[in-house]
Amino acid sequence: MSVPQFKVITSNSLELFEERLNDFVEQMNRDDIIVDVKFATTALSSTVEFSALIQYQTTETWS
């Protein structure tokens, strides 16, 4: 049985946030699957913070 893993990604720049998300997904192992993604925005004094909590886990290797 695989253990769930989590990754938090944040940024005050939408472009950087998207880049970080894409980088994380590209670096995942072939046998990892994304189970769930929670997304939130927070208004700060002069900007918006974008956040994602990604739950993923490794599956058994495919034959």
N, CA, C and O atoms as a Tripos MOL2 file, in Angstrom:
@<TRIPOS>MOLECULE
protein
  252   251    63     0     0
PROTEIN
NO_CHARGES

@<TRIPOS>ATOM
      1 N           0.8460   -1.1910    0.0000 N.3       1 MET1
      2 CA          0.0000    0.0000    0.0000 C.3       1 MET1
      3 C           0.8810    1.2420    0.0000 C.2       1 MET1
      4 O           1.8370    1.3300    0.7710 O.2       1 MET1
      5 N           0.5650    2.1850   -0.8500 N.am      2 SER2
      6 CA          1.3740    3.3970   -0.9170 C.3       2 SER2
      7 C           0.8670    4.4490    0.0630 C.2       2 SER2
      8 O          -0.3190    4.5080    0.3860 O.2       2 SER2
      9 N           1.7890    5.2640    0.5190 N.am      3 VAL3
     10 CA          1.4840    6.3100    1.4830 C.3       3 VAL3
     11 C           1.1990    7.6100    0.7320 C.2       3 VAL3
     12 O           1.9750    7.9880   -0.1460 O.2       3 VAL3
     13 N           0.1120    8.2970    1.0540 N.am      4 PRO4
     14 CA         -0.1670    9.5800    0.4010 C.3       4 PRO4
     15 C           0.9510   10.5820    0.6920 C.2       4 PRO4
     16 O           1.5070   10.6080    1.7900 O.2       4 PRO4
     17 N           1.2640   11.3920   -0.2910 N.am      5 GLN5
     18 CA          2.2590   12.4430   -0.1360 C.3       5 GLN5
     19 C           1.6110   13.7590   -0.5300 C.2       5 GLN5
     20 O           0.6150   13.7860   -1.2540 O.2       5 GLN5
     21 N           2.1990   14.8620   -0.0380 N.am      6 PHE6
     22 CA          1.6250   16.1770   -0.2810 C.3       6 PHE6
     23 C           2.6960   17.1580   -0.7320 C.2       6 PHE6
     24 O           3.8620   17.0490   -0.3520 O.2       6 PHE6
     25 N           2.2810   18.1090   -1.5440 N.am      7 LYS7
     26 CA          3.1620   19.1800   -2.0010 C.3       7 LYS7
     27 C           2.3670   20.4780   -1.9670 C.2       7 LYS7
     28 O           1.2530   20.5460   -2.4860 O.2       7 LYS7
     29 N           2.9490   21.5170   -1.3480 N.am      8 VAL8
     30 CA          2.3300   22.8390   -1.3170 C.3       8 VAL8
     31 C           3.1040   23.7400   -2.2710 C.2       8 VAL8
     32 O           4.3320   23.8030   -2.2250 O.2       8 VAL8
     33 N           2.3780   24.4280   -3.1230 N.am      9 ILE9
     34 CA          2.9850   25.3540   -4.0730 C.3       9 ILE9
     35 C           2.2920   26.6990   -3.8970 C.2       9 ILE9
     36 O           1.0630   26.7760   -3.8780 O.2       9 ILE9
     37 N           3.0920   27.7660   -3.7690 N.am     10 THR10
     38 CA          2.5320   29.1090   -3.6020 C.3      10 THR10
     39 C           3.3280   30.1200   -4.4190 C.2      10 THR10
     40 O           4.4890   29.8950   -4.7620 O.2      10 THR10
     41 N           2.6840   31.2210   -4.7170 N.am     11 SER11
     42 CA          3.3600   32.3360   -5.3640 C.3      11 SER11
     43 C           2.4330   33.5460   -5.3770 C.2      11 SER11
     44 O           1.2100   33.4130   -5.3410 O.2      11 SER11
     45 N           3.0360   34.7190   -5.4300 N.am     12 ASN12
     46 CA          2.2620   35.9590   -5.5820 C.3      12 ASN12
     47 C           2.1300   36.3480   -7.0510 C.2      12 ASN12
     48 O           1.4580   37.3230   -7.3860 O.2      12 ASN12
     49 N           2.7730   35.5800   -7.9190 N.am     13 SER13
     50 CA          2.7080   35.8240   -9.3530 C.3      13 SER13
     51 C           2.0080   34.6450  -10.0180 C.2      13 SER13
     52 O           2.4210   33.4990   -9.8400 O.2      13 SER13
     53 N           0.9660   34.9130  -10.7730 N.am     14 LEU14
     54 CA          0.2290   33.8380  -11.4290 C.3      14 LEU14
     55 C           1.1300   33.0530  -12.3850 C.2      14 LEU14
     56 O           1.0660   31.8250  -12.4330 O.2      14 LEU14
     57 N           1.9560   33.7560  -13.1330 N.am     15 GLU15
     58 CA          2.8470   33.0850  -14.0830 C.3      15 GLU15
     59 C           3.8310   32.1670  -13.3660 C.2      15 GLU15
     60 O           4.0560   31.0390  -13.8030 O.2      15 GLU15
     61 N           4.4140   32.6380  -12.2740 N.am     16 LEU16
     62 CA          5.3510   31.8270  -11.4980 C.3      16 LEU16
     63 C           4.6340   30.6500  -10.8390 C.2      16 LEU16
     64 O           5.1810   29.5490  -10.7620 O.2      16 LEU16
     65 N           3.4320   30.8800  -10.3720 N.am     17 PHE17
     66 CA          2.6230   29.8080   -9.7750 C.3      17 PHE17
     67 C           2.3780   28.6990  -10.7920 C.2      17 PHE17
     68 O           2.5630   27.5210  -10.4860 O.2      17 PHE17
     69 N           1.9640   29.0730  -12.0010 N.am     18 GLU18
     70 CA          1.7320   28.0880  -13.0620 C.3      18 GLU18
     71 C           3.0220   27.3610  -13.4210 C.2      18 GLU18
     72 O           3.0130   26.1510  -13.6480 O.2      18 GLU18
     73 N           4.1230   28.0930  -13.4730 N.am     19 GLU19
     74 CA          5.4160   27.4830  -13.7890 C.3      19 GLU19
     75 C           5.7990   26.4500  -12.7180 C.2      19 GLU19
     76 O           6.2540   25.3530  -13.0400 O.2      19 GLU19
     77 N           5.6110   26.8110  -11.4570 N.am     20 ARG20
     78 CA          5.9250   25.8830  -10.3650 C.3      20 ARG20
     79 C           5.0410   24.6400  -10.4090 C.2      20 ARG20
     80 O           5.5150   23.5310  -10.1660 O.2      20 ARG20
     81 N           3.7650   24.8220  -10.7150 N.am     21 LEU21
     82 CA          2.8690   23.6710  -10.8530 C.3      21 LEU21
     83 C           3.3250   22.7650  -11.9870 C.2      21 LEU21
     84 O           3.4210   21.5490  -11.8160 O.2      21 LEU21
     85 N           3.6060   23.3520  -13.1400 N.am     22 ASN22
     86 CA          4.0580   22.5690  -14.2860 C.3      22 ASN22
     87 C           5.3650   21.8530  -13.9980 C.2      22 ASN22
     88 O           5.5240   20.6890  -14.3660 O.2      22 ASN22
     89 N           6.3020   22.5260  -13.3470 N.am     23 ASP23
     90 CA          7.5810   21.9010  -13.0000 C.3      23 ASP23
     91 C           7.3780   20.6980  -12.0820 C.2      23 ASP23
     92 O           8.0030   19.6540  -12.2690 O.2      23 ASP23
     93 N           6.5040   20.8500  -11.0940 N.am     24 PHE24
     94 CA          6.2490   19.7440  -10.1700 C.3      24 PHE24
     95 C           5.6590   18.5420  -10.8990 C.2      24 PHE24
     96 O           6.0960   17.4100  -10.6940 O.2      24 PHE24
     97 N           4.6740   18.7900  -11.7450 N.am     25 VAL25
     98 CA          4.0320   17.6880  -12.4730 C.3      25 VAL25
     99 C           5.0240   17.0170  -13.4160 C.2      25 VAL25
    100 O           5.0360   15.7910  -13.5330 O.2      25 VAL25
    101 N           5.8460   17.8010  -14.0810 N.am     26 GLU26
    102 CA          6.8410   17.2330  -14.9960 C.3      26 GLU26
    103 C           7.8750   16.3870  -14.2600 C.2      26 GLU26
    104 O           8.3930   15.4220  -14.8220 O.2      26 GLU26
    105 N           8.1810   16.7350  -13.0160 N.am     27 GLN27
    106 CA          9.1930   16.0160  -12.2490 C.3      27 GLN27
    107 C           8.6420   14.7940  -11.5170 C.2      27 GLN27
    108 O           9.4050   14.0340  -10.9200 O.2      27 GLN27
    109 N           7.3460   14.6030  -11.5590 N.am     28 MET28
    110 CA          6.7670   13.4400  -10.8980 C.3      28 MET28
    111 C           7.2330   12.1690  -11.5890 C.2      28 MET28
    112 O           7.4740   12.1550  -12.7970 O.2      28 MET28
    113 N           7.3560   11.1060  -10.8120 N.am     29 ASN29
    114 CA          7.6940    9.8120  -11.3910 C.3      29 ASN29
    115 C           6.5540    9.3270  -12.2740 C.2      29 ASN29
    116 O           5.4020    9.7220  -12.1000 O.2      29 ASN29
    117 N           6.8890    8.4850  -13.2010 N.am     30 ARG30
    118 CA          5.8940    7.9550  -14.1320 C.3      30 ARG30
    119 C           4.7720    7.2030  -13.4170 C.2      30 ARG30
    120 O           3.6380    7.1670  -13.8950 O.2      30 ARG30
    121 N           5.0960    6.6050  -12.2700 N.am     31 ASP31
    122 CA          4.1140    5.8130  -11.5410 C.3      31 ASP31
    123 C           3.3670    6.6060  -10.4650 C.2      31 ASP31
    124 O           2.5540    6.0370   -9.7360 O.2      31 ASP31
    125 N           3.6310    7.9060  -10.3560 N.am     32 ASP32
    126 CA          2.9020    8.7550   -9.4140 C.3      32 ASP32
    127 C           1.5710    9.1750  -10.0260 C.2      32 ASP32
    128 O           1.4740    9.4140  -11.2300 O.2      32 ASP32
    129 N           0.5650    9.2600   -9.1920 N.am     33 ILE33
    130 CA         -0.7300    9.7720   -9.6460 C.3      33 ILE33
    131 C          -1.1700   10.9060   -8.7260 C.2      33 ILE33
    132 O          -0.9310   10.8760   -7.5190 O.2      33 ILE33
    133 N          -1.8090   11.8920   -9.3130 N.am     34 ILE34
    134 CA         -2.3770   12.9860   -8.5180 C.3      34 ILE34
    135 C          -3.7490   12.5400   -8.0470 C.2      34 ILE34
    136 O          -4.6140   12.1880   -8.8490 O.2      34 ILE34
    137 N          -3.9340   12.5600   -6.7380 N.am     35 VAL35
    138 CA         -5.1870   12.1240   -6.1290 C.3      35 VAL35
    139 C          -6.1560   13.2930   -6.0080 C.2      35 VAL35
    140 O          -7.3510   13.1490   -6.2700 O.2      35 VAL35
    141 N          -5.6300   14.4620   -5.6080 N.am     36 ASP36
    142 CA         -6.5020   15.6060   -5.3610 C.3      36 ASP36
    143 C          -5.6780   16.8910   -5.4130 C.2      36 ASP36
    144 O          -4.4820   16.8860   -5.1210 O.2      36 ASP36
    145 N          -6.3280   17.9820   -5.7850 N.am     37 VAL37
    146 CA         -5.7000   19.2940   -5.7630 C.3      37 VAL37
    147 C          -6.6760   20.2620   -5.1070 C.2      37 VAL37
    148 O          -7.8390   20.3510   -5.4990 O.2      37 VAL37
    149 N          -6.1920   20.9760   -4.1140 N.am     38 LYS38
    150 CA         -6.9680   22.0440   -3.4730 C.3      38 LYS38
    151 C          -6.3210   23.3650   -3.8650 C.2      38 LYS38
    152 O          -5.1010   23.5100   -3.7830 O.2      38 LYS38
    153 N          -7.1170   24.3070   -4.2840 N.am     39 PHE39
    154 CA         -6.6180   25.5910   -4.7660 C.3      39 PHE39
    155 C          -7.2480   26.7080   -3.9560 C.2      39 PHE39
    156 O          -8.4290   26.6500   -3.6110 O.2      39 PHE39
    157 N          -6.4420   27.7370   -3.6510 N.am     40 ALA40
    158 CA         -6.9620   28.8790   -2.9030 C.3      40 ALA40
    159 C          -6.2280   30.1480   -3.3200 C.2      40 ALA40
    160 O          -5.0770   30.1070   -3.7560 O.2      40 ALA40
    161 N          -6.9110   31.2580   -3.1780 N.am     41 THR41
    162 CA         -6.2760   32.5620   -3.3500 C.3      41 THR41
    163 C          -6.4990   33.3650   -2.0750 C.2      41 THR41
    164 O          -7.5140   33.2210   -1.3940 O.2      41 THR41
    165 N          -5.5340   34.2020   -1.7780 N.am     42 THR42
    166 CA         -5.6200   35.0590   -0.6030 C.3      42 THR42
    167 C          -5.2790   36.4810   -1.0280 C.2      42 THR42
    168 O          -4.2350   36.7190   -1.6350 O.2      42 THR42
    169 N          -6.1560   37.4230   -0.7120 N.am     43 ALA43
    170 CA         -5.8880   38.8220   -1.0280 C.3      43 ALA43
    171 C          -4.9760   39.4030    0.0400 C.2      43 ALA43
    172 O          -5.3060   39.4000    1.2250 O.2      43 ALA43
    173 N          -3.8350   39.8960   -0.3910 N.am     44 LEU44
    174 CA         -2.9030   40.5790    0.5040 C.3      44 LEU44
    175 C          -3.0160   42.0700    0.2470 C.2      44 LEU44
    176 O          -3.8130   42.4840   -0.5950 O.2      44 LEU44
    177 N          -2.2600   42.8720    0.9310 N.am     45 SER45
    178 CA         -2.4140   44.3250    0.8330 C.3      45 SER45
    179 C          -2.3200   44.8480   -0.5970 C.2      45 SER45
    180 O          -3.1240   45.6890   -1.0010 O.2      45 SER45
    181 N          -1.3530   44.3630   -1.3610 N.am     46 SER46
    182 CA         -1.2120   44.8920   -2.7180 C.3      46 SER46
    183 C          -1.1170   43.8040   -3.7830 C.2      46 SER46
    184 O          -0.7990   44.0950   -4.9360 O.2      46 SER46
    185 N          -1.3860   42.5630   -3.4110 N.am     47 THR47
    186 CA         -1.2580   41.4590   -4.3620 C.3      47 THR47
    187 C          -2.1720   40.3080   -3.9650 C.2      47 THR47
    188 O          -2.8850   40.3790   -2.9640 O.2      47 THR47
    189 N          -2.1400   39.2720   -4.7460 N.am     48 VAL48
    190 CA         -2.9080   38.0620   -4.4650 C.3      48 VAL48
    191 C          -1.9270   36.8980   -4.3620 C.2      48 VAL48
    192 O          -1.0210   36.7720   -5.1850 O.2      48 VAL48
    193 N          -2.1070   36.0570   -3.3600 N.am     49 GLU49
    194 CA         -1.2760   34.8600   -3.2330 C.3      49 GLU49
    195 C          -2.0700   33.6660   -3.7460 C.2      49 GLU49
    196 O          -3.2090   33.4460   -3.3360 O.2      49 GLU49
    197 N          -1.4640   32.8970   -4.6430 N.am     50 PHE50
    198 CA         -2.0590   31.6870   -5.1920 C.3      50 PHE50
    199 C          -1.4310   30.5000   -4.4850 C.2      50 PHE50
    200 O          -0.2120   30.4530   -4.3200 O.2      50 PHE50
    201 N          -2.2540   29.5330   -4.0600 N.am     51 SER51
    202 CA         -1.7530   28.3640   -3.3490 C.3      51 SER51
    203 C          -2.4440   27.1100   -3.8510 C.2      51 SER51
    204 O          -3.6250   27.1190   -4.2010 O.2      51 SER51
    205 N          -1.6750   26.0330   -3.8770 N.am     52 ALA52
    206 CA         -2.2300   24.7260   -4.2340 C.3      52 ALA52
    207 C          -1.6470   23.6850   -3.2960 C.2      52 ALA52
    208 O          -0.4530   23.6970   -2.9990 O.2      52 ALA52
    209 N          -2.5000   22.7910   -2.8360 N.am     53 LEU53
    210 CA         -2.0820   21.6310   -2.0690 C.3      53 LEU53
    211 C          -2.3590   20.4220   -2.9520 C.2      53 LEU53
    212 O          -3.5080   20.1390   -3.2920 O.2      53 LEU53
    213 N          -1.3040   19.7180   -3.3160 N.am     54 ILE54
    214 CA         -1.4340   18.5800   -4.2160 C.3      54 ILE54
    215 C          -1.2040   17.3030   -3.4240 C.2      54 ILE54
    216 O          -0.1580   17.1320   -2.7980 O.2      54 ILE54
    217 N          -2.1780   16.4160   -3.4510 N.am     55 GLN55
    218 CA         -2.0280   15.0940   -2.8360 C.3      55 GLN55
    219 C          -1.7250   14.1110   -3.9560 C.2      55 GLN55
    220 O          -2.4400   14.0470   -4.9560 O.2      55 GLN55
    221 N          -0.6540   13.3450   -3.7760 N.am     56 TYR56
    222 CA         -0.2830   12.3720   -4.7970 C.3      56 TYR56
    223 C           0.2560   11.1210   -4.1230 C.2      56 TYR56
    224 O           0.5850   11.1340   -2.9370 O.2      56 TYR56
    225 N           0.3420   10.0620   -4.8770 N.am     57 GLN57
    226 CA          0.9230    8.8350   -4.3510 C.3      57 GLN57
    227 C           1.5180    8.0250   -5.4860 C.2      57 GLN57
    228 O           1.1490    8.1680   -6.6510 O.2      57 GLN57
    229 N           2.4510    7.1730   -5.1030 N.am     58 THR58
    230 CA          3.1180    6.3190   -6.0720 C.3      58 THR58
    231 C           2.3840    5.0060   -6.1560 C.2      58 THR58
    232 O           2.0360    4.4020   -5.1420 O.2      58 THR58
    233 N           2.1540    4.5740   -7.3730 N.am     59 THR59
    234 CA          1.4880    3.2850   -7.5950 C.3      59 THR59
    235 C           2.5550    2.2450   -7.9290 C.2      59 THR59
    236 O           3.7310    2.5800   -8.0700 O.2      59 THR59
    237 N           2.1530    1.0180   -8.0510 N.am     60 GLU60
    238 CA          3.0860   -0.0190   -8.4530 C.3      60 GLU60
    239 C           3.4570    0.1750   -9.9130 C.2      60 GLU60
    240 O           2.6570    0.6650  -10.7100 O.2      60 GLU60
    241 N           4.6560   -0.2050  -10.2480 N.am     61 THR61
    242 CA          5.1440   -0.0720  -11.6090 C.3      61 THR61
    243 C           4.2980   -0.8900  -12.5700 C.2      61 THR61
    244 O           3.9650   -2.0450  -12.3050 O.2      61 THR61
    245 N           3.9580   -0.2660  -13.6940 N.am     62 TRP62
    246 CA          3.2020   -0.9750  -14.7340 C.3      62 TRP62
    247 C           4.1370   -1.9150  -15.4690 C.2      62 TRP62
    248 O           5.3200   -1.6180  -15.6350 O.2      62 TRP62
    249 N           3.6190   -3.0300  -15.9040 N.am     63 SER63
    250 CA          4.4370   -3.9990  -16.6320 C.3      63 SER63
    251 C           4.6370   -3.5720  -18.0590 C.2      63 SER63
    252 O           5.3030   -4.2700  -18.8240 O.2      63 SER63
@<TRIPOS>BOND
     1     1     2 1
     2     2     3 1
     3     3     4 2
     4     3     5 am
     5     5     6 1
     6     6     7 1
     7     7     8 2
     8     7     9 am
     9     9    10 1
    10    10    11 1
    11    11    12 2
    12    11    13 am
    13    13    14 1
    14    14    15 1
    15    15    16 2
    16    15    17 am
    17    17    18 1
    18    18    19 1
    19    19    20 2
    20    19    21 am
    21    21    22 1
    22    22    23 1
    23    23    24 2
    24    23    25 am
    25    25    26 1
    26    26    27 1
    27    27    28 2
    28    27    29 am
    29    29    30 1
    30    30    31 1
    31    31    32 2
    32    31    33 am
    33    33    34 1
    34    34    35 1
    35    35    36 2
    36    35    37 am
    37    37    38 1
    38    38    39 1
    39    39    40 2
    40    39    41 am
    41    41    42 1
    42    42    43 1
    43    43    44 2
    44    43    45 am
    45    45    46 1
    46    46    47 1
    47    47    48 2
    48    47    49 am
    49    49    50 1
    50    50    51 1
    51    51    52 2
    52    51    53 am
    53    53    54 1
    54    54    55 1
    55    55    56 2
    56    55    57 am
    57    57    58 1
    58    58    59 1
    59    59    60 2
    60    59    61 am
    61    61    62 1
    62    62    63 1
    63    63    64 2
    64    63    65 am
    65    65    66 1
    66    66    67 1
    67    67    68 2
    68    67    69 am
    69    69    70 1
    70    70    71 1
    71    71    72 2
    72    71    73 am
    73    73    74 1
    74    74    75 1
    75    75    76 2
    76    75    77 am
    77    77    78 1
    78    78    79 1
    79    79    80 2
    80    79    81 am
    81    81    82 1
    82    82    83 1
    83    83    84 2
    84    83    85 am
    85    85    86 1
    86    86    87 1
    87    87    88 2
    88    87    89 am
    89    89    90 1
    90    90    91 1
    91    91    92 2
    92    91    93 am
    93    93    94 1
    94    94    95 1
    95    95    96 2
    96    95    97 am
    97    97    98 1
    98    98    99 1
    99    99   100 2
   100    99   101 am
   101   101   102 1
   102   102   103 1
   103   103   104 2
   104   103   105 am
   105   105   106 1
   106   106   107 1
   107   107   108 2
   108   107   109 am
   109   109   110 1
   110   110   111 1
   111   111   112 2
   112   111   113 am
   113   113   114 1
   114   114   115 1
   115   115   116 2
   116   115   117 am
   117   117   118 1
   118   118   119 1
   119   119   120 2
   120   119   121 am
   121   121   122 1
   122   122   123 1
   123   123   124 2
   124   123   125 am
   125   125   126 1
   126   126   127 1
   127   127   128 2
   128   127   129 am
   129   129   130 1
   130   130   131 1
   131   131   132 2
   132   131   133 am
   133   133   134 1
   134   134   135 1
   135   135   136 2
   136   135   137 am
   137   137   138 1
   138   138   139 1
   139   139   140 2
   140   139   141 am
   141   141   142 1
   142   142   143 1
   143   143   144 2
   144   143   145 am
   145   145   146 1
   146   146   147 1
   147   147   148 2
   148   147   149 am
   149   149   150 1
   150   150   151 1
   151   151   152 2
   152   151   153 am
   153   153   154 1
   154   154   155 1
   155   155   156 2
   156   155   157 am
   157   157   158 1
   158   158   159 1
   159   159   160 2
   160   159   161 am
   161   161   162 1
   162   162   163 1
   163   163   164 2
   164   163   165 am
   165   165   166 1
   166   166   167 1
   167   167   168 2
   168   167   169 am
   169   169   170 1
   170   170   171 1
   171   171   172 2
   172   171   173 am
   173   173   174 1
   174   174   175 1
   175   175   176 2
   176   175   177 am
   177   177   178 1
   178   178   179 1
   179   179   180 2
   180   179   181 am
   181   181   182 1
   182   182   183 1
   183   183   184 2
   184   183   185 am
   185   185   186 1
   186   186   187 1
   187   187   188 2
   188   187   189 am
   189   189   190 1
   190   190   191 1
   191   191   192 2
   192   191   193 am
   193   193   194 1
   194   194   195 1
   195   195   196 2
   196   195   197 am
   197   197   198 1
   198   198   199 1
   199   199   200 2
   200   199   201 am
   201   201   202 1
   202   202   203 1
   203   203   204 2
   204   203   205 am
   205   205   206 1
   206   206   207 1
   207   207   208 2
   208   207   209 am
   209   209   210 1
   210   210   211 1
   211   211   212 2
   212   211   213 am
   213   213   214 1
   214   214   215 1
   215   215   216 2
   216   215   217 am
   217   217   218 1
   218   218   219 1
   219   219   220 2
   220   219   221 am
   221   221   222 1
   222   222   223 1
   223   223   224 2
   224   223   225 am
   225   225   226 1
   226   226   227 1
   227   227   228 2
   228   227   229 am
   229   229   230 1
   230   230   231 1
   231   231   232 2
   232   231   233 am
   233   233   234 1
   234   234   235 1
   235   235   236 2
   236   235   237 am
   237   237   238 1
   238   238   239 1
   239   239   240 2
   240   239   241 am
   241   241   242 1
   242   242   243 1
   243   243   244 2
   244   243   245 am
   245   245   246 1
   246   246   247 1
   247   247   248 2
   248   247   249 am
   249   249   250 1
   250   250   251 1
   251   251   252 2
@<TRIPOS>SUBSTRUCTURE
     1 MET1         2 RESIDUE 1 A MET
     2 SER2         6 RESIDUE 1 A SER
     3 VAL3        10 RESIDUE 1 A VAL
     4 PRO4        14 RESIDUE 1 A PRO
     5 GLN5        18 RESIDUE 1 A GLN
     6 PHE6        22 RESIDUE 1 A PHE
     7 LYS7        26 RESIDUE 1 A LYS
     8 VAL8        30 RESIDUE 1 A VAL
     9 ILE9        34 RESIDUE 1 A ILE
    10 THR10       38 RESIDUE 1 A THR
    11 SER11       42 RESIDUE 1 A SER
    12 ASN12       46 RESIDUE 1 A ASN
    13 SER13       50 RESIDUE 1 A SER
    14 LEU14       54 RESIDUE 1 A LEU
    15 GLU15       58 RESIDUE 1 A GLU
    16 LEU16       62 RESIDUE 1 A LEU
    17 PHE17       66 RESIDUE 1 A PHE
    18 GLU18       70 RESIDUE 1 A GLU
    19 GLU19       74 RESIDUE 1 A GLU
    20 ARG20       78 RESIDUE 1 A ARG
    21 LEU21       82 RESIDUE 1 A LEU
    22 ASN22       86 RESIDUE 1 A ASN
    23 ASP23       90 RESIDUE 1 A ASP
    24 PHE24       94 RESIDUE 1 A PHE
    25 VAL25       98 RESIDUE 1 A VAL
    26 GLU26      102 RESIDUE 1 A GLU
    27 GLN27      106 RESIDUE 1 A GLN
    28 MET28      110 RESIDUE 1 A MET
    29 ASN29      114 RESIDUE 1 A ASN
    30 ARG30      118 RESIDUE 1 A ARG
    31 ASP31      122 RESIDUE 1 A ASP
    32 ASP32      126 RESIDUE 1 A ASP
    33 ILE33      130 RESIDUE 1 A ILE
    34 ILE34      134 RESIDUE 1 A ILE
    35 VAL35      138 RESIDUE 1 A VAL
    36 ASP36      142 RESIDUE 1 A ASP
    37 VAL37      146 RESIDUE 1 A VAL
    38 LYS38      150 RESIDUE 1 A LYS
    39 PHE39      154 RESIDUE 1 A PHE
    40 ALA40      158 RESIDUE 1 A ALA
    41 THR41      162 RESIDUE 1 A THR
    42 THR42      166 RESIDUE 1 A THR
    43 ALA43      170 RESIDUE 1 A ALA
    44 LEU44      174 RESIDUE 1 A LEU
    45 SER45      178 RESIDUE 1 A SER
    46 SER46      182 RESIDUE 1 A SER
    47 THR47      186 RESIDUE 1 A THR
    48 VAL48      190 RESIDUE 1 A VAL
    49 GLU49      194 RESIDUE 1 A GLU
    50 PHE50      198 RESIDUE 1 A PHE
    51 SER51      202 RESIDUE 1 A SER
    52 ALA52      206 RESIDUE 1 A ALA
    53 LEU53      210 RESIDUE 1 A LEU
    54 ILE54      214 RESIDUE 1 A ILE
    55 GLN55      218 RESIDUE 1 A GLN
    56 TYR56      222 RESIDUE 1 A TYR
    57 GLN57      226 RESIDUE 1 A GLN
    58 THR58      230 RESIDUE 1 A THR
    59 THR59      234 RESIDUE 1 A THR
    60 GLU60      238 RESIDUE 1 A GLU
    61 THR61      242 RESIDUE 1 A THR
    62 TRP62      246 RESIDUE 1 A TRP
    63 SER63      250 RESIDUE 1 A SER
